[in-house]
Amino acid sequence: MRTAYGVATVRTAERELMARLPEGALMQRAAAGLAAACADLLGRVYGSRVVLLVGSGDNGGDALYAGARLARRGAGVNAVLLAPERAHAGGLAALRRAGGRTVGAEAAGGLIERADLVVDGIVGIGGKGGLRPEAEALADAAGRARAAVVAVDLPSGVDADTGEVRGAAVRADLTVTFGTHKPGLLIDPAREHAGSVRLIDIGIGPELPAEPELEALQHADVARLLPVPAAESDKYRRGVVGIAAGSARYPGAAVLAVAGALRGGAGAVRYVGPAGQAVIARFPETLVSDRGPEHAGRVQSWVVGPGAGDDAATVAEVLAADVPVLIDADGLRLADASAVRARTAPTLMTPHAGEAAALLGVERSEVEGGRLSAVRELAARYGATVLLKGSTTLVADAGGGPVRVNPTGTSWLATAGSGDVLSGLAGSLLAAGLSTVDAASAAAYLHGLAGRFAADGAPAGAHDVAEEIAAAWRDVVRG
């Protein structure tokens, strides 16, 4: 499992470790890892041209010490000092001893244009807001140059704790981060600025608390969550999921939600709604009822809302059920907030950014720019687990704890009906007995993999995504 910790936690851990180490040892560990990553990216260090963008903080020191190591291996290293009088003295001396040169920001343009590698050490993890004009000009020059850009710890201008980008920021090809991931490296829009991320162990792991800010499940974690039928299993032991979805206008939403549920390992799917004929035509194993959720038969979870139109009565009826309920799409708009909060059985809500904005009463751009705060606020406000769909899917629980970040998302999933498939898939995992957080996390992970498999570099629809869930499941289980 990949974990991330906030700035305050990281700094506390660093202080505790530094108190037991010789002065400067921690920075030397970071610089060694940074230099090695830069060398790997360059391929051939001797004769390469490296430009360091150096601010006044420890990130600037890391960059200077790493630059000294590269200079000793034959690279031509120039450090652009944004605040010469406040540059890290030890790092600066080491660079000069190794043959590196320093210049002011006014002389940087030509150097960056000819560079093979640019190292961003402008702002550290405590930076807030966008870059200042002088630094913005350097970041812009680096973005236009042919050089690869490596960020020290995280790209300058992004918020380490939230992933927000409020102004100009560096766009890196590689971010070399130290000790632990920072939340901003895993959450868009900052994640998009980070490029690939390489974690360097500097020894602070034992100083970090057991519970992180964020978690990102990996194959092995998801494999442990996926239900496997036992010899004595029947459809009820495997889980029966009810799907209350679709309408005369949107029958396809019902078909896609049922597809996701069946591919998610449900023992049986009970469908309730006006799209029964369409569902049966595609999936004859579905148990169809037109008598409403209360009379549909035994289920271990409900999915309500995809393509439901204005059927508020069905949404209310499902919310009254004493089983886990997933609310999606139209169901989010139709569900009474007080009824959701009053539920005693688990509830999972799966909005995209636009739906989350409507629920919170804010602009969509506010949710997209501050995804972590939005998902936490929704979970607290509704007393439910919330899966916030989007460029990085986040899962937050009303009871707090680490927010889950899904690492398998792909832009190919931005297609009509994809969310309906995800709802059915998560609903089937709820029926199998997974908690709302685990069901949401595992479903998002499988859904992302299925999206990648379905697209494989070419357009694919939601139906194709549903068809690839089994392949994603096998991929996870086989590791």
N, C-alpha and C positions, 0 to 999 in steps of 0.2 A: 504494500500500500504506500502510495506517495502522500506525504503530509506537508503541511505548510503552517508556519507560525508568524504571528504579527511582529511588528518592529519592536515594540516594548519588550516582548518575551525574548526575542533574539538578543537584544542589547543586554538584558539581565543575564542571560546565559553566557554571553561573551565576557561580561565583567567578572562573573564567578570563575570562569576558566582562566582569564588573564591574571587573576590574583594569585594563581598557582604556577604561572609560567614566567620565564624570563621576559623582560620588556621587549616588545616588538615581535615576539615569537608567533603570535596569532596572525599578524599582518604578513609575515614571511610565509606562513603556510598558505594563506590566500594567494599571495603573489606567485608562489611556486605553481599552484594549480592553474592560475590564470595564464601564466607564461606557457605551461604545457599545452593548455587548450589552444592558445594562439599559434603555437608551433605546429600543432596537429592541423589547424585550419590552413596555415601557410603551406605546409608540405615541406618546402625548402626554406629554412630560416636565413642561411647565409646569403647576403646580397639583397634580401627583401627590404622593402621600404615601409616602415611602421610609423604611424602618427598617433600620439597619445593626446586625448583631450582631457586636460587635468583641471579639476576644480579644487576647492580648498579643503575638502573633507577626506575621510579615510579612503574612500573609493579612489580619489586622486593618488593617495599614497600607494594603494594596491597597484594602480596602473604604472606608477613610476618605478616601483621595485620590479614589476614584471617586465617593464621596458628595459631595465638594466640587465636582466637575465637574457633577453632577446639580443641586446646589443653585444653582450659577451659571446654570443654565438654567431656574430657577424652581421646582424641586421643593422640597417641604418635607421636609427630611432630619433624622432623629433617630438618633443613634448610641447604642446601648445598650452601655455599657462593662462587661465582666465583671471587668476588673482595671484600674480607672482609673489607678492609679499606674504601670502597665506598658504602657499603650496607646502606640502609635507616636506619638512627639512631633510629628514633622513632619506626619504625616497629620492628627493632631488639630488642629494649628494651622491647616492649610489648610481643614479643614471649618468651623472657627469663623469664619475670615475670609470664607468664602463664605456665611455666614448659617446654617449648620447648628447643631443643638443636641446636647448630650450629656446622657444620663440614666443612672441606675444600673439594675441588673437588676430591682430591686423595682418600678420604675415602667413596666416594658416591656409588661405585659399589654394595657392599653388601646391603646397605640400600635400593637402588632402586629395587634390585632383590626381596627383601622381602616385599616391600611396597604394600599397598592396593590402594593407590592413589598417583600420582605424579602431582605436580602443577608446570607448566612452567611459571616462572616469569623472564626469562633470559633477553629478549630484549623487549623494548616497541614498540609503533606504529611508531616511527621514525627510526627504524632499516632498514638498506639497505644492500643488499647482503646476502650471506649465513652466517651460524654460524662460529665462530672461532673454532679452533681445540678442545680446552678444552670443550667448550659448545657442540660441535658436539658429543663428546664422551658421554656426559650426555644424550643428546637427543637419541643417538643410544641405550644406556642402557635402557632408558625408553621405547623405541619402542620394545625391546626384552622382557621386563618384563611382568608379568601378570597384573600389576597394570593398572587401568584406568588413562588416562592422561588428565588433564584439563589445557587449555591454558588461560592465563590472557590477556584479550583484543583481542589478536590474536596470533597464533602460532609463536614462535620466529624463525626468518629466512625467513619469507615471507614478501613481500612488501605490506604494508597496502593500498597504493594508487592505485596500478595497478594489484595486484593479481599475480605478477611475483614471481618465486622462483628461485633465482640465487645462487645455492649452497645448502648445507645441511640445513634442517629445521625440526622443531618438527612436529610430526604427532599426533594430539590430538583426543581424543574421544569426547570431549566437549570443546567448546570455550565460555567463559563467557566474553562478550564484554559490554562496558559501554557507556551509553548516546545515542549512535547511532551505526548502523552497519558501518563498514569500507568497502570500495570497495573490498579489497582483500578477505573479507569473503564471497563474493558472486560470485567471478570469479575464474575459474580454471586457473592455477594449484593450487593456494593457497587454494581455497575452499575445495579441496580434503584433505588438511592438517588440516582443521578446525574441521572436524567432525560435530556433531550437534552444533548449535549456540544458546546461550541464551542471550538475551538482558536485561541488568539491567538499569533501569531508575535512573539516578543520578541527574536529574534536569536541564540538559543543553538544553533540547528541545527548550525552548523559546529563547535561545541565537543563535540558528542555523538559517541560512538564509532559505527563503521559497523554493528556488530551490536547490535540492540536486545534488550530482555528479551522482548517480545511482538511479534507481527506479526498484523495482520488483513488478509487479502486482500480486494481490491475486484474489481469486474467485470473490469477490464482484466487484472489479475493472473491471474484464473481463466481468462479467455479464452486467454491465452498457454499455459496448461497443457493445455487440452482437446485430445485427439488428433483429427486430421482425416485421413481416408483419402486416400492418394495415388492417382494413376491406375492404378498397378500393384498396389494393395492387394488381398489376398485375405483370407479369414477368419483365417488364421494371422497375417498381418502386422497385422491389426487387433487381434488378441488373442483367445484362447479361454480362457474362465474356467470352472473346475470348481466346481460347487456341491454340497457334501455337507451336506445339511440335511433337516429334516423327519423325521417319525415317524408311526406310526399314530395317535398322539394329536394331533400338530400338523402335519398335511399342509399347512396354509395357509402355514406359515413357509417351506416349500420354494417354494411358488408365488410368494410375495412376494419372496424373495431372487432367484429367476430373473427376475422382472419388473424388479427394480432393475438386474440385470446386463444384460438386453437393452436397457433404456432407456439404459444407460450407454455404449452404443456398442460392445459386445463383438462381434467377428466371429462368434462362436458360443458357445453355452453348453452344457456337458456337465453333466448332472444325475446324481448318484449318491444313491440312497436309496430308502426304501419308498414315497415319494409320487409315483412316476413317472407313474401314470395321471392323477393330479390335475394334474401339471405339463403333460403332453402335451395334456390336454383344454383347458387355457388357453393354452398356448404350443406349438403343434405343431412349431415350428422347433427346439425344444430336442432335444439329443442325449441320450437317456436310456440309462443302463446300470444293471444290478443286480449287477455283478461286483466292486464295490468301487473305491475311488479308484485303486489301482495298475493296474487293467485298464480304466479308463474311456477311455483314449486320451490323445492329446497335449493338454496345457493349458499356459498361461503363468502361471496363478495359480490358487489354490484359496480358496474361502470355506467354512469349516466351523463348524458349531455351531448355527445358528438352528433351534429346534424339534427338536434332535437327541435329546432325552430323556436316556437313559443309555448311548448308543452310544459308549463310550470307545474301542473298537477302531478305529472309523472316524476318530476324532479323532487317534489315535496314528498311523494310517496316513498321514493328510494331513500331519501334522507332519514325517514322514520324507521328504516330497517335496522335491526340490531346486528349487523355484520359490517365489515370494512367496506367503505364506499369510496370510489374514485369519481371525482367531478371534473368534467372537461368541457371545453368549448361553450356551447349555448347553456349548458348546465351551470357554468360559473356565473353567467348573467342572471339566470333564473333562480338560483339558490338563495334562500333567505339567510342572511348572515347570522342572525340569531339562532336559526335552526341548525346551522353548521356548528356554531360554538356550543350548542346544547347537546350535541351528540355524545354518547358515551362510548360507542364503538369507534375504531380508528377511521380517520378521514384523510384522503389524499387529494389535493387539488393540483391540476396540471395546466396552468395558464402559460401562454406565450407573452411576450413583452406588452403587446397591446392590451390583452385581457388583464394582465397584472396592473397596468396603468389605470384602467377603468375601475378596478377593484380598490385601488389606493387613492383614486381621485387626483392623479397627476398626469403630466404629459408622458407619452411613450418614450421620448428622448431621455427623460429623467430615469426611467427604469433601465433603459439600455446603457446609460452612462454610469449607473450605480447599481449593478445587478445584485451585489452581495447584500447591500442594505435593503433593497426591495424584497428579496426573497425572505430575509429574516423578519421584516416588518409584516409581510403577509402571513407568515406562519404564526406570529404572535397575535395578530389581529383576529384571525379566524380560529385559533386553537387547533390547527391542522398541520399535517405535513404538506409542504408545498414543493412541487417540482416546477421550476421556472425554466421553460424551454427557450432555446435560442442558440447563439453562437457558442456559448458555453452553458450547458445545462447544469443548474444548481438544485440541490435538494436540501431543504432546511426543515427541522422539526420544531414544533411549537414548544417543546420542552427544552430547547437549546441544544447544546452539544455541537460537535463539528459539523460544518456544512459540507456536504458531499459535492464534488465537482466531477462531472463526467469527462473523461479524456478521449472518448472515441467519436465525438461529434464530427460531422462533415457538412459542408455547405450544400451538398447534394440532397440533404434531407429537407431543404426549403422548397417543398412541393406540396400541393393540395392533398390532404388526406393522410399525410405522414403522421400527424399527431393522433389521428383516429387509431392507427395501427399501434402506436405507443400506448394509448389508453387501454386497448384490449390486452396487450402484452402485460402491462403492469397489473391489470385487474386479475389476470390468470395467476400471477405470482402471489397476489394478495389471497386469492382463494386457496392457494397451496399452503398458506400459513406464514408467509414472510411478513415481517413488520412493514409498515408503510415506508420507512426510510430505506430498508433493504430492497423492497419490491421496486420502489422508484429508481434506486441506484442501479440495480441489476437490469431493469427494463431499459433504462437509458443507455447503458453500456451495450447491451445486445442490439438495441435499435440503431445505435451509431455504427456498430460493425456491419449490421445488415445493410445500412445505407451505403457504406463503402463498397461492400461486395456487389450490391445491386448496380451501383453506378460504374465502378471500375473505370473511372475517367470519362464516362459518357452519361447523358441524361437518363434518369430512371424515375418511374412513378411510384406512388405509395404501394400499389399492388406488388410491384417488383420488390420493394423493401420487405413487405410481409413474407414473400416467398423465400427470402434469404435469411429469415430469422433462424431457421433450423440449421443453416450453415454456420451462422454466427454462434449458435449454441454449441455445435460440435467444435468449433475453433477454440472456444473458451475452455471447454472440458478437456480437450486434448492438449491445451497449453501451447 
